[in-house]
Amino acid sequence: MLIPADAVQSQPCLIKGSAVLHRSYTHVFHVAAQSVAATGRRGRKPRNPIPTPASIVTSPGSSEIQLATSAAQATSIDVPSITTAIYFLAPDIFSLTRLELPRPDLPIAVDVYEQVGDVSRIRSIADKYFVAIHTWMPIVSKKGFRAYLLNPLARRRTELYLLALCMKLSCTPAADFAEEGPENFSLYQTAKRFCSEVEAAGLLSIHCLQAEVLIAIFEIGQAVYPAAYLTVGRCARYGTALGYGDFGKTVNEHTKPNSSIDGEEGRRVWWGITMLDRYVNLSNPTRPLAIKNPGIDAELPLDDDTWENSSSKSEECVQISNGFTLKMGFFSRLAQATYLLGQAFDLLSSDSADATECLNANQGAQLRRTLQALINIADEEASVRQLYICAQSMSCFSSQ
């Protein structure tokens, strides 16, 4: 790092800061080199340089969780593994050495357990969520949640409790929140704190991202600003870190989902964040978006019934360019409307110089025709398939 001489005299802390940064990179690449050496020519999978902690212990023959019994224990955060630093600073080495992101198992604080309870209560919370929020924001797989997260052998206690806590939060009636206010609403405070602790521990998981999206939905619905706007932006960053930032095309080889169902779930989460990003900017469409507009070849979500039945295949995904077919499903149609809403944002954000006014007028007229066509096909599909939620039409009307 080159630093001007005058800057050295006026800001000696720059030298110290650059030295610390140099040592940090040196340490990361030293550990990465050790991992490469451990891999060997046979491509063996190395051990993580630093073992991940296991804070939650279950006794043999019992499903009870060892809870944190003190405030210090409940708020203690494990330092993220050096493996996570390699994931961000040297992704090629991370992939070459076949490292895995750590899954720290945080202690479940007493207040979290009081809000969520045991597995039977978690099932009840999930059933309520899938009847309420899931009908218009289907980003969590029913089968995956019940067969994977609820499975005690999966060892995903932290993710299970975080997602269940945020499911309960998103289903909270507005009256309950209005009586106490955001600063006194214990469920909201607990969800925000637990989510921050999980992020600070370095846990990267689609289930944690889903929990963050549900917090954003709650904040938007209760008009908790600027928290709602900031949470949506944090979701965009978290999703990008997971590799979902290209609408179904994962960025990194080591973050590719294990199955087509997992891939579809990630695509749906990313589209859901994109929808919320447009929604929180409706009042000020010239404000920069957290997620750029997808290309015309971006993949739309699968038909909802097909996804729920777990009969989806990656080749069944429809691109935006050829997406005006009848049977697509509510969420896929809403994704189309979100794409057109982003196009409207682009027109409003473009320069209004004389040279571009004519072009903008032509693009605006074409966009209105496309929006009206989508409204017509959405109405027809809703009539044929008896869809009782038409958020896609609302998004189209907002774009006009």
N, C-alpha and C positions, 0 to 999 in steps of 0.2 A: 504494500500500500504506500503510495507516494504522497507526502504531506508537504505543502509549501513551507519555506523557512519562516516567513512572517507568522504563519499560523502556529508554528511550534513555539515561538516566543510568546505569543498572546494566549495560546491555549495549550499549555503543557499536558493537560489531561488527554489530548488527542493521542500522544505517544503511548500513554498507559493504556488507553482504550484499544488502540490498534494492536498492542502487544497481547492483551487479553484475547482479542478476536483471533489473533494468529495462533495462540496456544490452544484455543478451543477447536479450531479447524485441525491443528496438528494432532490433537488427542483423538478426534473423531476418525481421521484417516489412519491413524496408528491402529485403532481398534478394527477398522475396516480391513486393513492389511492383514491383521491376525486372522480375521474371519476368512479372507481369501486363502491364506495358507492352510487353514484348518479344513477348507473344503477339499483341497487336493485335486488331482487330475480325474479322480473317479466321480466327482460331482457329489460327494457326500454332503449331507445337510449338517452344518455346524450347529453347535449350541450357541444360544444367545450369550453375548459377552457378560451381561449382568442378568441374573435370574430375576423374574418378576415375582413380586410378593404375593402371598396368599393370605389375605386378612380375614376371610370368612371361613370358619371351620365348622364342619358338621360332624356330629358324633355318630359313630356306627349305629345303624338301625334307627336313626332319628333324623327328621327333616327340619328340626328347629335350628335356627340360625344364631350364631354367637353374636350378640348385639354389642355395640360400643356402649360402655356403661358410664363413660365420663365425657365431658365436653372436649377435653384435650384429645381423647381417643377418637371421638367422632369427627373432629376437624383436622386430624393429622393427614397430610398428603404425602404420598410416596413420590420421590423424585423420579421423573420419567427416565426410562432406560436409555442408555446410549444408542441402542438399536433404533429408537425413534429418531434420534438426531441423524443417524446414517440414512434413514428413510427419506429425510428432507434434504440433507446436504449432499448425499452421494447416492441417488436412487439407482444408478447403474450398478454400483457395487452391491447395494442392497439386493437387487434382483440376481446378480451373478452368484452371490454367496448363499442365496436361498434363505435369507433371514426371514424371520416372522416378527410382525409387530407384537409387542407384549400386550397381555390382557390383565392388567392389575385388578385384583379383586379387593375392592374397598370395603371397609366395615360398614354395615348398614346401621345408620344412626337410629337412636330410639324414636325420634320424631318421625323419621321416614317409615319405620315399621308400624308405628301407631296409625299413620295415614293409610298404609297399604295392607298390612296384616299378613296372614299366612296365604298359602297357595289357593285355598278355597275362596278367600276374599279377592285375590287377584283374578281368579276366573270370573267372579261376579263383576268386577270392575271392567274386565275385557268384554264381557257380554253386553254391558251397557254401552261401552264405547263403540262396538261394532254395529249396534242398532242406531246410534246417534251420529257421531262424527264421521264414522267410516262410510256412511251412505253418500256423502258429498265430497269427502277427501280420502279416497281409498288408497292409502300409502303403506298400510301395514297388512301383511299377509295373514289372513285368519289361520290358515293351516300351518304356516310357519311359526306363528306365535304359540299356538297350542301344542304343536308337536315338537318344537325345538326349544323355545325359551322356557316353557313350563316343564321340560324334561330335566329332572335333577341330575342326570348324567352329563348334560351339556355344560355345566359349570359356568353359567352366565348369570350369576345372582345379581351382580351389579347392574347389568343391562336390563334384567327382568324388573328389578325394583324401580329403576329410573323410568323405564317406559310405562310401567303400571301406574306410577305416581303421576306422570304427565297425562296419561289417559284419564285418570280421575279428575285432574285439574281441568282438562278440556271439556269435560262433561258437566262442570259445575254451573248451576243456574246463575243467571246474572244477578238475581236478588240477593243471593248469599254473599256475593262479592261486593255489591253496592252498600250493604249494611256496614261492613267492616272497613272497606277501602283497601287499596293495594298495599299500603304500608303496614296494615294490621292483619292482613289475610294470611293466616299461618300456612295454609296449603300452598299458596303461591310462593311465599318466602322459602318454604322447604324445598319446593321443586327447583327454584332458581339456584339455591345454594348447593343442592346435591348435584345439579347439572354442572355447575362451575367446578366442583370438586372432582368430578369424573373427567372433565376436560383437563384440569390441572395435573391429574395423574397420568395423562398421556394416553388415555383409552380412545382409540379410533374405531368406531363401530357404526354400522348403519342403524342399529337400534338406538344408539345415543343420538344420532342425527334425527331420527323420527321423534324422539322425545323433545328435542329442541324445537322442531317444527310445531309440535302440539302446544308448547309454551307460547310460540309466536301466534298461533291461532287464538289462544285464550287472550293474549294481550290485545290483539286486533279487535276481537269481539267485545272486550271490556274497555276499549279506548285507552289503554295504558301506554301513553306516549311520553317520551321518545323510546321507551323500552321496546315497543312492538317493532318500530323501524330498525332499531339496532339489532334486535334478535334475528330478524330476517337476514340482515347482512352477515351475522355470525353463522347462520345456517348455510349461506352460500359459501363462505370460507371453509367450513367444516366439510361440506360436500365435495368441494374441490380437492381438499386434502385426501379424501377417500377415493378420488378418481372418478367421480360421477359428473364432472363438469362439462361433458360433451354430449349430453342428451342420449345416453345409452351406449356411447363408445368410451369405455374406460381408458383413462390416460396411461396408466402404468400396468405392465404385465403382472406384477405381483399383487395388484388390487382387483384383478378380474374375479367376478363372482364365480362360485362353484357350480352353479346350475342356471338354467334359463329362467327359473322362477326367481332366484336371487337377483339375476340381472334385470328382470322386469320390475322387481320391487325397488331396486336402486333407481331405475328410470322414472318410476312413479314418484319417488321422493324428490328427485331433482325437478321434475315438472311441477310438483306441488310447491316447492320453494320459489320457482319462477312465477307461478301464479300469485303467491303472496307478495313477491317483490313488485309486481305490477300493481297490485291492489293498494299497497301502502303508498304508492306514488301517483295515484289517480288525481289527488288534489293538486299535485305539482308535477306534471308530466315532463317538465324540462330538467328535473333533478336526475343526476346520473344513476343508472340502475346497478344493482349489485351483480346481476347476471346478464350477460349480453344476449341479444336476440339470437335464437337458433337459426341455422341455415335451412334452406328449403329441403335439404336432404336429411334433416333431423328425424329421428324415429319417434313416432307417437306411442303412447301407452296402448297395450293390447285391450281387446274387448274385456269388459269387467267380468262377465260370466265365464269367459274362457280362462281368465287368470285365476278366478276363485276356484275353478274346477281343476286347476293345476295341469291343464292340458295344453299349455302354451309352448310354442317353439319360437326360437329367435328369428327364424325366417318369416314368421307370420306378422312381424312388426310392419306397420304402414308408415311411409314417410309423409311429411307434410305436403310434398309436391303432388301426391296422388291420393290424398286423404278424403276426398268428398265422395265416400261410399256410404251406403245406408247403415249397415250394421257395424258400428264402430264402438259403441258404448259411451256412456255419459262422460267418463273422465278423459277419454281420447278426444271427444268433441270439445270439452272444456280446454284441453291443451291447444286445439286448433284456434279457438277464440283467443286464448292467451297470446298465441303467435301473432294474430292480427292486431291485438291490442298493443303489442310491442311495435308493430309497424306504424300504428297511429302515433305512438310516442316518438318514433324517429322523425315523422313528418313535423310534429310540433317542435322538436328540438333542432331541426335543421335551420340554416340561415335563411332569412327572408329577403335576400337580395333580389334585385329585379331579374337577374339571369336565371334564378332558380324558381321564381314564383310560378311560371307557366308549368314547369316540370312538377312542382309540388301540387298544383291544381289537378293535373292529369293523374298523378299518383293517388291523390285524395279521392278523385272520382272512381278510380278503379278499386280502391280499398273499400269504398262504400258499397259498390256492387258486390264485391266478394263477401262483405259482412252480411248483406241482405241474403245472399245465396246460402250462407251458413245458417242464418236464422231460419230460412225456409226448410232446409234439410233437417235441422235440429227439431223443428216443430213436427215434421213428418215422422222422424224417428221416435219422438216422444209419444206420438199418437199410436204408432204401430206397436212399439215395445212397452207402452204404458209406463213411461218414465215420469215420476212425479217431482223430480228436481231438475230444473233447467237453468243452472248457473251459467251455462255457455251462452244462453240468450242474453242474460244480464250483462255479461262481459262484452258481447257484440254491441249492445245498445250503448254501453259506456264508451265504446271506441268511436261511435259516430258523432 
